[in-house]
Amino acid sequence: MRLMKLSCLILLVAALPASAAPPEVTVDPPDCLPIEHNGAITATVDPEVAGSSVRLYFRRLNPVGAFYYDEMFASGSGGYWTVFPKPEDRKQHLLTDDWWEVLKDRDWMEGHDREWLEEWLEAQEQEATEYYVAVYDPAGKLLGRTETKLVEVWPADRCYEPLDPIQAGWAENLTVGETTDVQARRCLFHWLCDGVVTRISWEGILRPDECCRACVVAGFLPQAAGGLVAASIIEVSPEQP
């Protein structure tokens, strides 16, 4: 009898849904982002989680900028996509002692030292971009994320790749999420207004962009994994790596 109960327990555990496991999140890193143009990015979530929110977090690489985020949209078989806003033409900051204390523990600094970072920053014509992709459940609990990565920003004649029609439609009607109240009612920090029409406050409130004053243009609005795009309050530190 005990053997039968043990066998039944093993079968029950084996029958639990795979979605109970934390999802593995991977990203297809873009080679670069073009100045004053949108760049697309794709990611994969395995296994997918029903009702989850998949987000691209991004910011320009400078001492004071906080992360923003874009919702990513399901493309099938665990794939997701979105587009970055258009990066402004901004020269890269050079390293200071205070900024080094912030950057030295970044994921992308693994295997590098201060000398490498100083040389890399000096070689950049434009502010680079930090980004990562994260998956949250409907209650705002973090389920999985990628490491924070770097992508360089280059002139469009060295980097530009046309968006497909669906990506281009979204790029003209972007909804950008904020992660701190400092970002409220201010233009995106070192990103162009072009295409940004609505914002989600750090409290999860959807509102028109009060800086860019753009009008929403009717177009294709893709669906997220759970259907309609929904905002939820998710605690993200502005300095979260």
Phi and psi restraints in degrees (value plus and minus 20) as a CYANA .aco file:
   2 ARG   PHI     -83.4   -43.4
   2 ARG   PSI     -57.5   -17.5
   3 LEU   PHI     -83.9   -43.9
   3 LEU   PSI     -59.0   -19.0
   4 MET   PHI     -86.4   -46.4
   4 MET   PSI     -61.2   -21.2
   5 LYS   PHI     -84.5   -44.5
   5 LYS   PSI     -60.5   -20.5
   6 LEU   PHI     -83.5   -43.5
   6 LEU   PSI     -60.8   -20.8
   7 SER   PHI     -83.7   -43.7
   7 SER   PSI     -60.6   -20.6
   8 CYS   PHI     -85.1   -45.1
   8 CYS   PSI     -59.0   -19.0
   9 LEU   PHI     -83.8   -43.8
   9 LEU   PSI     -62.4   -22.4
  10 ILE   PHI     -81.8   -41.8
  10 ILE   PSI     -62.4   -22.4
  11 LEU   PHI     -84.6   -44.6
  11 LEU   PSI     -58.4   -18.4
  12 LEU   PHI     -85.3   -45.3
  12 LEU   PSI     -64.2   -24.2
  13 VAL   PHI     -82.7   -42.7
  13 VAL   PSI     -61.3   -21.3
  14 ALA   PHI     -84.7   -44.7
  14 ALA   PSI     -45.2    -5.2
  15 ALA   PHI    -106.1   -66.1
  15 ALA   PSI     -25.3    14.7
  16 LEU   PHI     -80.7   -40.7
  16 LEU   PSI     123.9   163.9
  17 PRO   PHI     -84.1   -44.1
  17 PRO   PSI     124.0   164.0
  18 ALA   PHI     -84.1   -44.1
  18 ALA   PSI     -42.1    -2.1
  19 SER   PHI     -86.1   -46.1
  19 SER   PSI     -31.8     8.2
  20 ALA   PHI     -88.6   -48.6
  20 ALA   PSI     -41.7    -1.7
  21 ALA   PHI     -98.3   -58.3
  21 ALA   PSI     126.4   166.4
  22 PRO   PHI     -80.3   -40.3
  22 PRO   PSI     117.3   157.3
  23 PRO   PHI     -91.4   -51.4
  23 PRO   PSI     125.2   165.2
  24 GLU   PHI    -111.4   -71.4
  24 GLU   PSI     107.2   147.2
  25 VAL   PHI    -133.2   -93.2
  25 VAL   PSI     103.4   143.4
  26 THR   PHI    -147.2  -107.2
  26 THR   PSI     136.0   176.0
  27 VAL   PHI    -151.1  -111.1
  27 VAL   PSI     126.3   166.3
  28 ASP   PHI    -113.1   -73.1
  28 ASP   PSI      79.6   119.6
  29 PRO   PHI     -85.2   -45.2
  29 PRO   PSI     110.1   150.1
  30 PRO   PHI     -89.4   -49.4
  30 PRO   PSI     128.6   168.6
  31 ASP   PHI     -88.1   -48.1
  31 ASP   PSI     -51.5   -11.5
  32 CYS   PHI    -190.0  -150.0
  32 CYS   PSI     149.7   189.7
  33 LEU   PHI    -139.1   -99.1
  33 LEU   PSI     115.5   155.5
  34 PRO   PHI    -103.7   -63.7
  34 PRO   PSI     116.5   156.5
  35 ILE   PHI     -78.9   -38.9
  35 ILE   PSI     111.1   151.1
  36 GLU   PHI      42.0    82.0
  36 GLU   PSI       4.4    44.4
  37 HIS   PHI    -159.5  -119.5
  37 HIS   PSI     134.4   174.4
  38 ASN   PHI     -98.3   -58.3
  38 ASN   PSI     126.2   166.2
  39 GLY   PHI    -143.2  -103.2
  39 GLY   PSI     119.3   159.3
  40 ALA   PHI    -110.8   -70.8
  40 ALA   PSI     137.7   177.7
  41 ILE   PHI    -166.5  -126.5
  41 ILE   PSI     125.7   165.7
  42 THR   PHI    -146.3  -106.3
  42 THR   PSI     133.0   173.0
  43 ALA   PHI    -164.2  -124.2
  43 ALA   PSI     145.3   185.3
  44 THR   PHI    -149.5  -109.5
  44 THR   PSI     115.7   155.7
  45 VAL   PHI    -140.3  -100.3
  45 VAL   PSI     103.0   143.0
  46 ASP   PHI    -160.6  -120.6
  46 ASP   PSI      96.4   136.4
  47 PRO   PHI    -101.3   -61.3
  47 PRO   PSI     138.1   178.1
  48 GLU   PHI     -90.1   -50.1
  48 GLU   PSI     130.7   170.7
  49 VAL   PHI    -138.8   -98.8
  49 VAL   PSI     101.3   141.3
  50 ALA   PHI     -77.8   -37.8
  50 ALA   PSI     113.7   153.7
  51 GLY   PHI      57.8    97.8
  51 GLY   PSI     -15.3    24.7
  52 SER   PHI     -97.9   -57.9
  52 SER   PSI     143.2   183.2
  53 SER   PHI    -135.8   -95.8
  53 SER   PSI     104.8   144.8
  54 VAL   PHI    -128.3   -88.3
  54 VAL   PSI     104.5   144.5
  55 ARG   PHI    -149.8  -109.8
  55 ARG   PSI     123.5   163.5
  56 LEU   PHI    -117.8   -77.8
  56 LEU   PSI      98.2   138.2
  57 TYR   PHI    -118.9   -78.9
  57 TYR   PSI     117.6   157.6
  58 PHE   PHI    -171.8  -131.8
  58 PHE   PSI     133.2   173.2
  59 ARG   PHI    -182.9  -142.9
  59 ARG   PSI     136.1   176.1
  60 ARG   PHI     -94.1   -54.1
  60 ARG   PSI     131.1   171.1
  61 LEU   PHI    -103.7   -63.7
  61 LEU   PSI      75.3   115.3
  62 ASN   PHI    -171.7  -131.7
  62 ASN   PSI     148.6   188.6
  63 PRO   PHI     -89.1   -49.1
  63 PRO   PSI     -36.2     3.8
  64 VAL   PHI    -143.4  -103.4
  64 VAL   PSI     -32.9     7.1
  65 GLY   PHI     -91.6   -51.6
  65 GLY   PSI     120.6   160.6
  66 ALA   PHI    -122.8   -82.8
  66 ALA   PSI     143.6   183.6
  67 PHE   PHI     -91.4   -51.4
  67 PHE   PSI     123.8   163.8
  68 TYR   PHI    -130.5   -90.5
  68 TYR   PSI     155.8   195.8
  69 TYR   PHI    -166.2  -126.2
  69 TYR   PSI     133.7   173.7
  70 ASP   PHI    -137.7   -97.7
  70 ASP   PSI     120.7   160.7
  71 GLU   PHI     -89.4   -49.4
  71 GLU   PSI     124.0   164.0
  72 MET   PHI    -124.0   -84.0
  72 MET   PSI     132.8   172.8
  73 PHE   PHI    -137.1   -97.1
  73 PHE   PSI     119.2   159.2
  74 ALA   PHI     -89.5   -49.5
  74 ALA   PSI     117.1   157.1
  75 SER   PHI    -139.9   -99.9
  75 SER   PSI     -15.6    24.4
  76 GLY   PHI      83.5   123.5
  76 GLY   PSI     127.5   167.5
  77 SER   PHI      36.3    76.3
  77 SER   PSI      16.4    56.4
  78 GLY   PHI      62.3   102.3
  78 GLY   PSI     -17.0    23.0
  79 GLY   PHI    -106.2   -66.2
  79 GLY   PSI     127.9   167.9
  80 TYR   PHI    -159.8  -119.8
  80 TYR   PSI     135.6   175.6
  81 TRP   PHI    -167.4  -127.4
  81 TRP   PSI     139.7   179.7
  82 THR   PHI    -184.1  -144.1
  82 THR   PSI    -195.4  -155.4
  83 VAL   PHI    -149.7  -109.7
  83 VAL   PSI     127.7   167.7
  84 PHE   PHI     -95.5   -55.5
  84 PHE   PSI     130.2   170.2
  85 PRO   PHI     -82.5   -42.5
  85 PRO   PSI     156.6   196.6
  86 LYS   PHI    -104.4   -64.4
  86 LYS   PSI     100.9   140.9
  87 PRO   PHI     -88.8   -48.8
  87 PRO   PSI     116.7   156.7
  88 GLU   PHI     -91.6   -51.6
  88 GLU   PSI     141.1   181.1
  89 ASP   PHI     -97.8   -57.8
  89 ASP   PSI      79.7   119.7
  90 ARG   PHI    -154.1  -114.1
  90 ARG   PSI     109.6   149.6
  91 LYS   PHI     -94.2   -54.2
  91 LYS   PSI     124.4   164.4
  92 GLN   PHI     -90.4   -50.4
  92 GLN   PSI     114.5   154.5
  93 HIS   PHI     -91.3   -51.3
  93 HIS   PSI     128.2   168.2
  94 LEU   PHI    -110.9   -70.9
  94 LEU   PSI     141.2   181.2
  95 LEU   PHI     -95.0   -55.0
  95 LEU   PSI     115.7   155.7
  96 THR   PHI    -136.1   -96.1
  96 THR   PSI     148.7   188.7
  97 ASP   PHI     -81.7   -41.7
  97 ASP   PSI     -63.0   -23.0
  98 ASP   PHI     -84.9   -44.9
  98 ASP   PSI     -62.1   -22.1
  99 TRP   PHI     -88.6   -48.6
  99 TRP   PSI     -55.2   -15.2
 100 TRP   PHI     -78.8   -38.8
 100 TRP   PSI     -59.5   -19.5
 101 GLU   PHI     -82.9   -42.9
 101 GLU   PSI     -49.9    -9.9
 102 VAL   PHI     -98.7   -58.7
 102 VAL   PSI     -63.0   -23.0
 103 LEU   PHI    -103.4   -63.4
 103 LEU   PSI     -42.1    -2.1
 104 LYS   PHI     -82.4   -42.4
 104 LYS   PSI     -42.7    -2.7
 105 ASP   PHI    -121.6   -81.6
 105 ASP   PSI     -11.2    28.8
 106 ARG   PHI     -84.4   -44.4
 106 ARG   PSI     129.9   169.9
 107 ASP   PHI     -73.3   -33.3
 107 ASP   PSI     -63.5   -23.5
 108 TRP   PHI     -94.6   -54.6
 108 TRP   PSI     -25.2    14.8
 109 MET   PHI    -107.7   -67.7
 109 MET   PSI     -24.2    15.8
 110 GLU   PHI     -78.3   -38.3
 110 GLU   PSI     107.2   147.2
 111 GLY   PHI      65.3   105.3
 111 GLY   PSI     -18.7    21.3
 112 HIS   PHI    -140.3  -100.3
 112 HIS   PSI     140.2   180.2
 113 ASP   PHI    -141.8  -101.8
 113 ASP   PSI    -197.8  -157.8
 114 ARG   PHI     -82.5   -42.5
 114 ARG   PSI     -59.2   -19.2
 115 GLU   PHI     -80.2   -40.2
 115 GLU   PSI     -62.9   -22.9
 116 TRP   PHI     -80.5   -40.5
 116 TRP   PSI     -65.8   -25.8
 117 LEU   PHI     -84.6   -44.6
 117 LEU   PSI     -61.9   -21.9
 118 GLU   PHI     -80.6   -40.6
 118 GLU   PSI     -64.0   -24.0
 119 GLU   PHI     -86.5   -46.5
 119 GLU   PSI     -59.6   -19.6
 120 TRP   PHI     -85.3   -45.3
 120 TRP   PSI     -65.1   -25.1
 121 LEU   PHI     -82.8   -42.8
 121 LEU   PSI     -60.7   -20.7
 122 GLU   PHI     -84.3   -44.3
 122 GLU   PSI     -47.1    -7.1
 123 ALA   PHI    -102.8   -62.8
 123 ALA   PSI     -32.6     7.4
 124 GLN   PHI    -100.7   -60.7
 124 GLN   PSI     109.4   149.4
 125 GLU   PHI     -98.4   -58.4
 125 GLU   PSI     -49.0    -9.0
 126 GLN   PHI    -151.5  -111.5
 126 GLN   PSI     138.8   178.8
 127 GLU   PHI     -77.8   -37.8
 127 GLU   PSI     107.2   147.2
 128 ALA   PHI     -93.6   -53.6
 128 ALA   PSI    -199.2  -159.2
 129 THR   PHI    -147.9  -107.9
 129 THR   PSI     113.6   153.6
 130 GLU   PHI    -115.9   -75.9
 130 GLU   PSI     124.6   164.6
 131 TYR   PHI    -177.3  -137.3
 131 TYR   PSI     138.7   178.7
 132 TYR   PHI    -175.5  -135.5
 132 TYR   PSI     141.7   181.7
 133 VAL   PHI    -134.5   -94.5
 133 VAL   PSI     114.0   154.0
 134 ALA   PHI    -153.3  -113.3
 134 ALA   PSI     130.9   170.9
 135 VAL   PHI    -138.2   -98.2
 135 VAL   PSI     110.1   150.1
 136 TYR   PHI    -144.3  -104.3
 136 TYR   PSI     127.9   167.9
 137 ASP   PHI    -101.2   -61.2
 137 ASP   PSI     154.0   194.0
 138 PRO   PHI     -80.1   -40.1
 138 PRO   PSI     -42.3    -2.3
 139 ALA   PHI    -107.4   -67.4
 139 ALA   PSI     -21.2    18.8
 140 GLY   PHI      71.6   111.6
 140 GLY   PSI      -9.2    30.8
 141 LYS   PHI    -101.2   -61.2
 141 LYS   PSI     112.0   152.0
 142 LEU   PHI     -89.8   -49.8
 142 LEU   PSI     105.4   145.4
 143 LEU   PHI    -121.9   -81.9
 143 LEU   PSI     -49.8    -9.8
 144 GLY   PHI     159.7   199.7
 144 GLY   PSI     138.5   178.5
 145 ARG   PHI    -180.6  -140.6
 145 ARG   PSI     143.0   183.0
 146 THR   PHI    -105.4   -65.4
 146 THR   PSI     151.0   191.0
 147 GLU   PHI     -89.2   -49.2
 147 GLU   PSI     139.1   179.1
 148 THR   PHI     -92.8   -52.8
 148 THR   PSI     112.8   152.8
 149 LYS   PHI    -143.1  -103.1
 149 LYS   PSI     145.3   185.3
 150 LEU   PHI    -134.4   -94.4
 150 LEU   PSI     122.5   162.5
 151 VAL   PHI    -155.4  -115.4
 151 VAL   PSI     115.7   155.7
 152 GLU   PHI     -99.1   -59.1
 152 GLU   PSI     132.9   172.9
 153 VAL   PHI    -130.1   -90.1
 153 VAL   PSI     103.4   143.4
 154 TRP   PHI    -143.7  -103.7
 154 TRP   PSI     142.0   182.0
 155 PRO   PHI     -77.9   -37.9
 155 PRO   PSI     127.3   167.3
 156 ALA   PHI     -80.7   -40.7
 156 ALA   PSI     -50.1   -10.1
 157 ASP   PHI     -90.6   -50.6
 157 ASP   PSI     -29.2    10.8
 158 ARG   PHI    -131.2   -91.2
 158 ARG   PSI     -23.0    17.0
 159 CYS   PHI    -161.6  -121.6
 159 CYS   PSI     -48.0    -8.0
 160 TYR   PHI     -80.1   -40.1
 160 TYR   PSI     111.6   151.6
 161 GLU   PHI    -148.3  -108.3
 161 GLU   PSI     106.9   146.9
 162 PRO   PHI     -80.3   -40.3
 162 PRO   PSI     123.2   163.2
 163 LEU   PHI    -100.2   -60.2
 163 LEU   PSI     135.0   175.0
 164 ASP   PHI     -96.6   -56.6
 164 ASP   PSI     149.7   189.7
 165 PRO   PHI     -78.3   -38.3
 165 PRO   PSI     -58.4   -18.4
 166 ILE   PHI     -88.9   -48.9
 166 ILE   PSI     -64.1   -24.1
 167 GLN   PHI     -81.5   -41.5
 167 GLN   PSI     -61.7   -21.7
 168 ALA   PHI     -84.4   -44.4
 168 ALA   PSI     -58.0   -18.0
 169 GLY   PHI     -82.8   -42.8
 169 GLY   PSI     -62.4   -22.4
 170 TRP   PHI     -88.3   -48.3
 170 TRP   PSI     -58.3   -18.3
 171 ALA   PHI     -81.4   -41.4
 171 ALA   PSI     -44.1    -4.1
 172 GLU   PHI    -108.4   -68.4
 172 GLU   PSI     -26.4    13.6
 173 ASN   PHI    -159.3  -119.3
 173 ASN   PSI      27.7    67.7
 174 LEU   PHI     -91.2   -51.2
 174 LEU   PSI     119.9   159.9
 175 THR   PHI    -131.1   -91.1
 175 THR   PSI      99.2   139.2
 176 VAL   PHI    -132.5   -92.5
 176 VAL   PSI     111.0   151.0
 177 GLY   PHI    -112.7   -72.7
 177 GLY   PSI     128.7   168.7
 178 GLU   PHI    -125.6   -85.6
 178 GLU   PSI     135.5   175.5
 179 THR   PHI    -139.9   -99.9
 179 THR   PSI     -19.1    20.9
 180 THR   PHI    -173.0  -133.0
 180 THR   PSI     131.3   171.3
 181 ASP   PHI     -88.1   -48.1
 181 ASP   PSI     -37.6     2.4
 182 VAL   PHI     -82.7   -42.7
 182 VAL   PSI     -47.4    -7.4
 183 GLN   PHI    -100.0   -60.0
 183 GLN   PSI     -32.9     7.1
 184 ALA   PHI     -83.1   -43.1
 184 ALA   PSI     115.3   155.3
 185 ARG   PHI      38.2    78.2
 185 ARG   PSI       5.3    45.3
 186 ARG   PHI    -144.2  -104.2
 186 ARG   PSI     130.3   170.3
 187 CYS   PHI     -83.6   -43.6
 187 CYS   PSI     134.3   174.3
 188 LEU   PHI     -76.3   -36.3
 188 LEU   PSI     116.2   156.2
 189 PHE   PHI     -97.8   -57.8
 189 PHE   PSI      85.7   125.7
 190 HIS   PHI      51.6    91.6
 190 HIS   PSI       5.4    45.4
 191 TRP   PHI    -147.9  -107.9
 191 TRP   PSI     126.8   166.8
 192 LEU   PHI     -92.8   -52.8
 192 LEU   PSI     132.4   172.4
 193 CYS   PHI     -88.8   -48.8
 193 CYS   PSI     -48.2    -8.2
 194 ASP   PHI     -70.3   -30.3
 194 ASP   PSI      96.6   136.6
 195 GLY   PHI      75.0   115.0
 195 GLY   PSI     -34.4     5.6
 196 VAL   PHI    -108.6   -68.6
 196 VAL   PSI      94.9   134.9
 197 VAL   PHI    -135.6   -95.6
 197 VAL   PSI     -48.0    -8.0
 198 THR   PHI    -157.1  -117.1
 198 THR   PSI     137.8   177.8
 199 ARG   PHI    -150.7  -110.7
 199 ARG   PSI     133.6   173.6
 200 ILE   PHI    -134.1   -94.1
 200 ILE   PSI      99.9   139.9
 201 SER   PHI     -88.0   -48.0
 201 SER   PSI     146.7   186.7
 202 TRP   PHI     -84.6   -44.6
 202 TRP   PSI     -34.8     5.2
 203 GLU   PHI    -110.2   -70.2
 203 GLU   PSI     -20.4    19.6
 204 GLY   PHI      67.5   107.5
 204 GLY   PSI      -0.6    39.4
 205 ILE   PHI    -118.1   -78.1
 205 ILE   PSI     103.4   143.4
 206 LEU   PHI    -101.0   -61.0
 206 LEU   PSI     111.7   151.7
 207 ARG   PHI    -173.0  -133.0
 207 ARG   PSI     140.1   180.1
 208 PRO   PHI     -82.4   -42.4
 208 PRO   PSI     130.9   170.9
 209 ASP   PHI     -89.8   -49.8
 209 ASP   PSI      96.9   136.9
 210 GLU   PHI    -106.6   -66.6
 210 GLU   PSI     -24.7    15.3
 211 CYS   PHI    -118.3   -78.3
 211 CYS   PSI     -70.6   -30.6
 212 CYS   PHI     -97.4   -57.4
 212 CYS   PSI     -44.7    -4.7
 213 ARG   PHI      35.8    75.8
 213 ARG   PSI      15.9    55.9
 214 ALA   PHI    -104.8   -64.8
 214 ALA   PSI     140.2   180.2
 215 CYS   PHI    -123.9   -83.9
 215 CYS   PSI     120.1   160.1
 216 VAL   PHI     -89.3   -49.3
 216 VAL   PSI     109.2   149.2
 217 VAL   PHI    -121.9   -81.9
 217 VAL   PSI     109.9   149.9
 218 ALA   PHI     -80.8   -40.8
 218 ALA   PSI     113.9   153.9
 219 GLY   PHI    -190.1  -150.1
 219 GLY   PSI    -187.6  -147.6
 220 PHE   PHI     -97.8   -57.8
 220 PHE   PSI     104.4   144.4
 221 LEU   PHI    -134.3   -94.3
 221 LEU   PSI      84.9   124.9
 222 PRO   PHI     -88.9   -48.9
 222 PRO   PSI     143.2   183.2
 223 GLN   PHI    -119.8   -79.8
 223 GLN   PSI     126.7   166.7
 224 ALA   PHI    -101.8   -61.8
 224 ALA   PSI    -198.3  -158.3
 225 ALA   PHI     -77.7   -37.7
 225 ALA   PSI     -56.4   -16.4
 226 GLY   PHI    -116.3   -76.3
 226 GLY   PSI     -14.4    25.6
 227 GLY   PHI      97.2   137.2
 227 GLY   PSI    -136.2   -96.2
 228 LEU   PHI     -91.9   -51.9
 228 LEU   PSI     129.5   169.5
 229 VAL   PHI     -90.1   -50.1
 229 VAL   PSI     109.3   149.3
 230 ALA   PHI    -150.3  -110.3
 230 ALA   PSI     127.1   167.1
 231 ALA   PHI    -117.9   -77.9
 231 ALA   PSI     118.8   158.8
 232 SER   PHI    -157.5  -117.5
 232 SER   PSI     133.1   173.1
 233 ILE   PHI     -98.5   -58.5
 233 ILE   PSI     101.5   141.5
 234 ILE   PHI    -150.1  -110.1
 234 ILE   PSI     105.1   145.1
 235 GLU   PHI     -96.1   -56.1
 235 GLU   PSI      94.7   134.7
 236 VAL   PHI    -152.2  -112.2
 236 VAL   PSI     101.2   141.2
 237 SER   PHI     -88.3   -48.3
 237 SER   PSI     116.9   156.9
 238 PRO   PHI     -76.4   -36.4
 238 PRO   PSI     -46.6    -6.6
 239 GLU   PHI    -122.8   -82.8
 239 GLU   PSI      -7.9    32.1
 240 GLN   PHI     -81.7   -41.7
 240 GLN   PSI     105.2   145.2
